[in-house]
Amino acid sequence: MAMAERDIVALLKAVLPDADIEMIDLAGDNDHWKAVIVSEQFRGLSRVAQHQLVYRALGDKMGGELHALALETRTP
């Protein structure tokens, strides 16, 4: 089962409300995404910690409804 862009963004915005999020459907199937996320909340965090924050926001959707997600995270 694929996951729609709006649903992914809603989960991310719940944890990162200030984030600027660009979603790129890598395979045209709503199942393989790249997310480019810019948030002040990433400031001072390592790249690993930034990605962990994103994965926590997605919860059990990752690996289920959301099959693959490439991440690019950065601060403004």
C-alpha positions in Angstrom: 0.0 0.0 0.0 1.4 3.4 -1.0 1.3 6.6 1.1 0.1 9.9 -0.3 2.3 13.0 -0.2 -0.2 15.0 1.8 -0.3 12.2 4.5 3.5 12.2 4.8 3.6 16.0 5.1 0.9 16.0 7.7 2.8 13.6 9.9 6.0 15.6 9.5 4.3 19.0 10.2 2.8 17.6 13.4 6.4 17.3 14.8 8.1 20.0 12.7 5.5 22.7 12.3 8.0 25.3 11.0 9.4 22.9 8.4 9.6 23.7 4.7 9.0 20.3 3.1 9.5 19.3 -0.5 8.4 15.8 -1.4 9.7 14.1 -4.6 8.1 10.9 -5.8 11.1 9.0 -7.0 9.3 6.1 -8.8 5.9 7.7 -9.6 4.2 5.1 -7.3 3.7 7.1 -4.0 5.9 4.4 -2.5 9.5 5.6 -3.0 9.9 9.2 -1.8 12.6 11.7 -1.2 11.9 14.4 1.4 13.9 17.6 1.5 13.2 19.1 4.9 14.4 22.5 6.2 13.6 23.2 9.9 15.1 25.4 12.6 14.5 22.4 14.9 17.4 20.6 13.3 19.9 23.3 14.4 22.5 21.8 16.7 21.5 18.2 15.9 23.8 15.8 14.1 22.5 14.5 10.8 21.7 11.2 12.4 19.6 12.9 15.1 17.8 15.0 12.4 16.9 11.8 10.6 15.8 10.1 13.8 13.5 13.0 14.5 11.9 12.5 11.0 11.5 8.8 11.5 9.9 9.2 14.9 7.4 11.6 13.3 6.5 8.9 10.7 6.1 6.2 13.4 5.0 2.8 12.2 4.2 4.1 8.7 7.9 3.7 7.8 8.4 0.2 6.4 4.7 -0.3 6.1 2.6 2.2 4.1 5.7 4.1 3.4 8.1 1.7 1.8 11.2 3.9 1.1 12.2 7.4 2.1 15.4 9.2 1.2 16.1 12.2 3.4 17.8 15.5 3.0 17.6 17.6 6.2 19.1 21.0 6.9 18.6 24.2 8.8 17.4 27.5 7.3 
